[in-house]
Amino acid sequence: MLSQLLPNRRDFPADDPIFALNAEAQSRAAKGESVVNATVGALLDDNGQLVILDTVMELWRELTSKEIAPYAPIAGDPAYLTALVRRYWPELSHHGSGCATPGGSGALALSIRNFLEPGQALLTLAPYWGPYATIALENGAHLETFPYPEPGHTLDSMAFMQKAETLIRHQGRLLIWLNDPCHNPTGRSSSPASRGAIFEALRQLCHLGPITLLLDLAYLEYTANPGDVMAALQDYATFAKEGKVLVGASLSVSKSLTLYGARAGALVFPWTQDAPLQAALAMSCRGIFSNAPRAPQSLIVKLAKDGKAQARLADEHRHWSQKLQVRAQALSDSLRSEALPGIPWQGGFFVTLPADHPKAVADRLKGHGVFVVPMPEGLRVGICGLKAEDTPRFAKAYKECV
Ligand SMILES: Cc1ncc(COP(=O)(O)O)c(C=O)c1O
């Protein structure tokens, strides 16, 4: 009956597939079975408990009623937007044009509404974070993909150029989502050469129509090499300042501050102060969710004024980055012990393992009590929830099932 009422929803799965897998893993564990659940998308400690950054919660507890209860400005508190942007580009004194959004998801959705016409496609690299497809669909768009380079390879510049050119010639405009650095789900970052290939293609295509390059920055605090992350951000800033392509960022405090449930993020264009763009973003906010939650905005503003809290937070990020690095290394070593190739990790909560028939392999792994998320390009393994001591069992099962 419902499908008759909502005819455009007929193809939607009843359950989010990742939630369904996670629920199955948890229910088997609750019955006493020993399971390895690598489907989780939040950072867990080695006891399986959600990691919540102490520094952030201390600041949260200090918030006053007036920092929580009133509506935030429609486009967000400008001090919040600037503070968030300065976490990644500290040299900037202003956030440019932008608005606060409910999480990075809200920012991604708003980018479609403002930079594509209904029915058009946005371009991203595959594999990608699964909800990209849902966010696109829900906002009247769809995804076109280009392969994420294999480890040690550079993005195929000619093929990327062709793909982007076909789209921009067809649509008259182009929106690209680039989840870089610290990509979900490969756990890798674009090499300088791959970034350069993308920049060069966009430089050559920008005369065909407006191009928006949106960086989806969700996992930058969790990396083996903070210096590489900063270098990538500087590359993007330099490209943005050329002024040929509109460069923006989808920002989120979900992973970065472990404030998943606070639903705070931002869509920002730090190198552009443009009144019509600002007005359009504010209009989108008003029309979709009115304004984003006040409390996390107040918290970020507080954090930006508190050097000691920033130092404590940096220590916590370092600690958890090291934990993720240990887990990734343990997984790689365990795979090698099974005579399989290791897996590189540069940042974020996941790695992707190869599989010719990912769904079938994931199903077989369940028979070994091991849960992963199948994607068309392989298996998403959440090292954010995978203990180092479970990696030998994981690798053995993977070898048997793949
Ligand atoms: C790649 C990527 N982008 C964006 C997000 C957005 O998260 P949120 O809407 O919670 O800020 C996530 C969350 O998992 C993600 O993995």
The ligand as a Tripos MOL2 file, in Angstrom:
@<TRIPOS>MOLECULE
LIG
   16    16     1     0     0
SMALL
NO_CHARGES

@<TRIPOS>ATOM
      1 C1         32.7370   10.3310    3.7090 C.3       1 LIG1
      2 C2         31.7620   10.9240    4.6220 C.ar      1 LIG1
      3 N1         31.2880   12.1370    4.3470 N.ar      1 LIG1
      4 C3         30.3900   12.7310    5.1350 C.ar      1 LIG1
      5 C4         29.9180   12.1160    6.2540 C.ar      1 LIG1
      6 C5         28.8910   12.8990    7.0090 C.3       1 LIG1
      7 O1         28.7070   12.6610    8.3040 O.3       1 LIG1
      8 P1         27.7370   13.5720    9.1620 P.3       1 LIG1
      9 O2         26.5180   13.8570    8.3730 O.co2     1 LIG1
     10 O3         27.4820   12.7790   10.3810 O.co2     1 LIG1
     11 O4         28.4990   14.8310    9.4460 O.co2     1 LIG1
     12 C6         30.3780   10.8340    6.5920 C.ar      1 LIG1
     13 C7         29.8850   10.0990    7.7590 C.2       1 LIG1
     14 O5         30.0710    8.9330    7.9440 O.2       1 LIG1
     15 C8         31.3270   10.2270    5.7510 C.ar      1 LIG1
     16 O6         31.8070    9.0170    5.9900 O.3       1 LIG1
@<TRIPOS>BOND
     1     1     2 1
     2     2     3 ar
     3     2    15 ar
     4     3     4 ar
     5     4     5 ar
     6     5     6 1
     7     5    12 ar
     8     6     7 1
     9     7     8 1
    10     8     9 2
    11     8    10 1
    12     8    11 1
    13    12    13 1
    14    12    15 ar
    15    13    14 2
    16    15    16 1
@<TRIPOS>SUBSTRUCTURE
     1 LIG1         1 GROUP 0 **** ****
